[in-house]
Amino acid sequence: MKKNLVVGAGFSGAVIANLLAAKLDETVVVIDKKEHIAGNCYDYRDENGIMIHKYGSHIFHTNSDKVWNYIRNFTEFNNYKHMVLGNIDGIITHIPFNFNTLYDVFSKEKAMKLEEKLCANFNKEAKVPILEFQKQNDEDLKELAQFVYKKIFLYYTTKQWGVAPEGVDGSVTARVPVYLSRDNGYFQDKYQGIPKDGYTKVVEKMLNHKNIEIKLNTDFKNINPSEYDRIFYTGPIDEYFDYKLGELPYRSVNFKFETFNKPYFQSNSVVNYPTSEDFTRIHEYKYYLDDKSDKTVIAKEYSENFELGKNERYYPIPKTENTELYNKYLELAKQEKNVYFLGRLGDYKYYDIDKAILRALEFFEENFGKEV
Ligand SMILES: Cc1cc2nc3c(=O)[nH]c(=O)nc-3n(C[C@H](O)[C@H](O)[C@H](O)COP(=O)(O)OP(=O)(O)OC[C@H]3O[C@@H](n4cnc5c(N)ncnc54)[C@H](O)[C@@H]3O)c2cc1C
């Protein structure tokens, strides 16, 4: 029987471990240097019965039938549909900027005129990235684009990435569109929701197999790799190679938690602060599973640079020089025998949960010739 080591008990590691154990009947040791499973998606119920997402709000959404069919072997989902509000100079309104936002921030006459012009210039339901939206000839739409850029995008993006929007990659700015619709949904995916018992329980079920052994508080650097036939490494690829080509940069996040003796703090799970405050947004957790409590827990999210040994890696920074550095590590990775890199840290790529799962499912199918 082959002996496998999976480094990292997040979704990427858990899916691979589950498939090796269940589909190939092989033994798997899963290690994680953290004291818990589920990686970045770790959640837990606090003393008030509220499900807390330790590393920031996680909302499941996918258009992939493959991922949806797979994950539902381990959980049911509720019907939660994510919506984001923003506090723009004290007005609470919808983000991304859509037709409802238009009527919240402008007078009715002005909003109607702008809506007419928007409909004449863009396709219905179009999602136009803000930097694209700015390229207009019409004076009114130009003014609107300037408003959206300044009031929703500029300060928020500067806080989140630590640089002016022009210094941020197009793939990131495309995530902040102007949405020509009255749909306030943040995601338009076919399948959306929150696992009914939380994400940690999903990962626990994936790893609950007689062939799988889990070792927490265990760092790969203290493991003897030669004891294993194969290694699936979902930790940071630069760390695996002792940073010999340099460090891959990340943005990090610091969450400041507060508990209040009242049922709710704000009117929505997430409220962004694009015109004020040092933090980017406030998360209020009880909305996700509709937890009943006379208390509520919020987290204010502060963005900062990742520094080794000081904080966690959150977002890979998409920039040409970082991709080039990653590609050099990838060349080294290809020379490793029986070591496979995947996951958001192994691939140095921002993956939503569904994309991390899909990557692991497809990786397994390609390498082991078994359909999932
Ligand atoms: C702030 C934030 C919000 C997000 N919100 C959403 C959302 O709403 N919806 C969505 O779909 N996705 C969201 N995501 C993405 C989601 O978190 C990832 O898709 C998912 O965590 C990827 O799982 P993974 O297993 O690849 O990585 P991880 O969850 O990071 O797991 C990697 C694991 O490897 C372990 N590890 C690392 N190095 C070592 C080592 N040397 N030895 C042992 N163990 C090691 C780590 O401790 C970690 O547990 C969000 C991400 C961030 C940063």
The ligand as a MOL file (V3000), in Angstrom:
LIG
                    3D

  0  0  0     0  0            999 V3000
M  V30 BEGIN CTAB
M  V30 COUNTS 53 58 0 0 0
M  V30 BEGIN ATOM
M  V30 1 C -9.8060 36.9900 3.5490 0
M  V30 2 C -10.2670 35.8820 2.6430 0
M  V30 3 C -11.6140 35.7000 2.4140 0
M  V30 4 C -12.0400 34.6880 1.5610 0
M  V30 5 N -13.3770 34.5470 1.3410 0
M  V30 6 C -13.8130 33.5920 0.4910 0
M  V30 7 C -15.1990 33.4590 0.2010 0
M  V30 8 O -16.0400 34.2150 0.6900 0
M  V30 9 N -15.5890 32.4630 -0.6340 0
M  V30 10 C -14.6920 31.6150 -1.2340 0
M  V30 11 O -15.0970 30.7410 -1.9910 0
M  V30 12 N -13.3610 31.7090 -0.9590 0
M  V30 13 C -12.9020 32.6660 -0.1190 0
M  V30 14 N -11.5670 32.7670 0.1720 0
M  V30 15 C -10.6280 31.7550 -0.4020 0
M  V30 16 C -10.4600 30.5240 0.5020 0
M  V30 17 O -9.9580 30.9120 1.7490 0
M  V30 18 C -9.4920 29.5350 -0.1980 0
M  V30 19 O -10.0490 29.1270 -1.4230 0
M  V30 20 C -9.1940 28.2670 0.5680 0
M  V30 21 O -8.8010 28.5500 1.8720 0
M  V30 22 C -8.0850 27.4910 -0.1470 0
M  V30 23 O -7.7520 26.3470 0.5720 0
M  V30 24 P -6.2840 25.7610 0.5450 0
M  V30 25 O -6.3610 24.4280 1.1650 0
M  V30 26 O -5.7150 25.8790 -0.8090 0
M  V30 27 O -5.4340 26.7660 1.4560 0
M  V30 28 P -5.4390 26.9830 3.0340 0
M  V30 29 O -6.8410 26.9830 3.5360 0
M  V30 30 O -4.6240 28.1610 3.3130 0
M  V30 31 O -4.7290 25.6780 3.6220 0
M  V30 32 C -3.3290 25.4920 3.5970 0
M  V30 33 C -2.9150 24.8440 4.9020 0
M  V30 34 O -1.5400 24.4780 4.8320 0
M  V30 35 C -0.9940 24.6310 6.1210 0
M  V30 36 N 0.4700 24.7280 6.0040 0
M  V30 37 C 1.1660 25.6940 5.3880 0
M  V30 38 N 2.4920 25.4580 5.4980 0
M  V30 39 C 2.6330 24.3170 6.2230 0
M  V30 40 C 3.7570 23.5840 6.6990 0
M  V30 41 N 5.0060 23.9670 6.4580 0
M  V30 42 N 3.5210 22.4630 7.4270 0
M  V30 43 C 2.2500 22.0620 7.7040 0
M  V30 44 N 1.1520 22.7380 7.2800 0
M  V30 45 C 1.3410 23.8510 6.5540 0
M  V30 46 C -1.6420 25.8990 6.6280 0
M  V30 47 O -1.5580 25.9870 8.0400 0
M  V30 48 C -3.0540 25.7660 6.1090 0
M  V30 49 O -3.9090 25.1760 7.0660 0
M  V30 50 C -11.1050 33.8040 0.9690 0
M  V30 51 C -9.7560 33.9960 1.1850 0
M  V30 52 C -9.3240 35.0400 1.9800 0
M  V30 53 C -7.8480 35.2680 2.1300 0
M  V30 END ATOM
M  V30 BEGIN BOND
M  V30 1 1 1 2
M  V30 2 1 2 3
M  V30 3 2 2 52
M  V30 4 2 3 4
M  V30 5 1 4 5
M  V30 6 1 4 50
M  V30 7 2 5 6
M  V30 8 1 6 7
M  V30 9 1 6 13
M  V30 10 2 7 8
M  V30 11 1 7 9
M  V30 12 1 9 10
M  V30 13 2 10 11
M  V30 14 1 10 12
M  V30 15 2 12 13
M  V30 16 1 13 14
M  V30 17 1 14 15
M  V30 18 1 14 50
M  V30 19 1 15 16
M  V30 20 1 16 17
M  V30 21 1 16 18
M  V30 22 1 18 19
M  V30 23 1 18 20
M  V30 24 1 20 21
M  V30 25 1 20 22
M  V30 26 1 22 23
M  V30 27 1 23 24
M  V30 28 2 24 25
M  V30 29 1 24 26
M  V30 30 1 24 27
M  V30 31 1 27 28
M  V30 32 2 28 29
M  V30 33 1 28 30
M  V30 34 1 28 31
M  V30 35 1 31 32
M  V30 36 1 32 33
M  V30 37 1 33 34
M  V30 38 1 33 48
M  V30 39 1 34 35
M  V30 40 1 35 36
M  V30 41 1 35 46
M  V30 42 1 36 37
M  V30 43 1 36 45
M  V30 44 2 37 38
M  V30 45 1 38 39
M  V30 46 1 39 40
M  V30 47 2 39 45
M  V30 48 1 40 41
M  V30 49 2 40 42
M  V30 50 1 42 43
M  V30 51 2 43 44
M  V30 52 1 44 45
M  V30 53 1 46 47
M  V30 54 1 46 48
M  V30 55 1 48 49
M  V30 56 2 50 51
M  V30 57 1 51 52
M  V30 58 1 52 53
M  V30 END BOND
M  V30 END CTAB
M  END
